[in-house]
Amino acid sequence: MKKIFLLQAVLLSSLATMYAQNSASDIAQRVADAYGFANFKNAKFITFTFNVKRDTTVTFRSWNWNVADNIITMTTQKETVTYKRDTIQSAASKSVDQKFINDQYWLIFPFHLIWDSGSTLTTKAAQISPISKKEQTMLTIQYNNKDGYTPGDAYDLYLDANFMITEWSYRRGGAEKPSLSTTWQDNILVNGLTIATNHVNADGKFSIYFNDVTVK
């Protein structure tokens, strides 16, 4: 038993040393790379369905993202809307775009660690993850108070030895306490991109999950 505890201590120490030798921006790049960041440039079309489950109730939005031309189509049970992201004019299109940004963040958030300006990256070693209660390195991205649809938000990402996200916490407006914490699990590889298809909260009564994911 002592040998097991000693081995665990050595592994944790090695991980802490590995992360300590990298800056927050270096760690962010390695997280993005772990999810296939280099392959995103080859993506021309991405489709996915974003599902939210609360207890037994499920709502969804399906997306067709023409990456090359920046044209988005959203389909729900009530409507289908198509718009071009770089020429948003109407309030209706802006409302749909806000939904797209939210859903796409859940899909490929690791890439936003590299893409998003107006943010600050920091790391802390030996932090306790919110759901599994494991000791992991935490990478935090804090957005400024000016840009985006929800300025000032912060996300705490809990990382394993392979720079994969195991859990995260969303802190609305940079609040001290999380607004939501979920897992990152059930990864699939889709044309070079690794997608976490399931995100579940601590009591299992709330989840966000993806299906019909394609990358062409």
Residue, then its C-alpha position, 0 to 999 in steps of 0.5 A: m500500500k505504501k508503494i502505491f501511495l509513493l507511486q501516486a505521489v511521484l506521478l503527481s509531482s512529475l505532472a506538477t513539474m511538467y506543467a510548471q515548466n510551461s507558461a499558461s500560453d504554452i499549456a493552452q497551445r498544448v491543450a488546443d493541439a491535443y484536440g486537433f487544432a492544426n487540423f481545423k484549417n482543413a475544415k470547410f463544413i461542420t455540422f452538429t446537434f447541441n442537446v441540453k438535458r434537464d432531468t428528462t426534458v431534452t431541447f436541441r439546436s442543429w447547426n450547419w456551419n459553412v466555415a469557408d464562407n462563414i454561413i450558418t444555418m440553425t434548425t430547431q423544432k420551430e424554425t430554420v434560420t440562415y445568416k452570414r456571420d460577417t454581415i449580421q444586421s438584424a436583431a434576429s440574426k444577432s440572437v441566433d449568432q449568440k446561440f451559435i457562439n454558445d453551442q460552438y464554444w462547447l464543441i471546440f472550446p480548446f481552439h478558442l484558447i488560441w483564437d480569442s483575444g481580449s483574454t488572460l490565461t493563468t494556471k494553478a497546480a494541484q487544484i481539486s476538480p469540482i466533480s471527481k475531486k481529483e488533484q489536477t492542474m487548472l488552466t483559467i481563461q478570463y475574458n475582458n469586460k468589453d468584448g463578446y456577448t458575455p464579457g467578463d466570463a471565466y472558465d476553469l479547465y482541469l487537465d490530465a497528463n495528456f493536456m486533455i480537459t477532464e472537467w471545467s467550471y464556467r464562472r459568469g462575469g468572472a464570479e468567484k463561485p462557478s455558475l456551472s461545472t461539468t465533465w468533458q467525456d466521451n471523446i470522438l475523433v472526427n476528421g482530425l478533430t477530437i470532440a468531447t460529446n458529453h458534459v454532465n454535472a455533478d448530480g447527473k441531472f443536467s447534461i449537454y451532449f452532441n450528436d450528428v457531428t461531421v467535419k468535412 
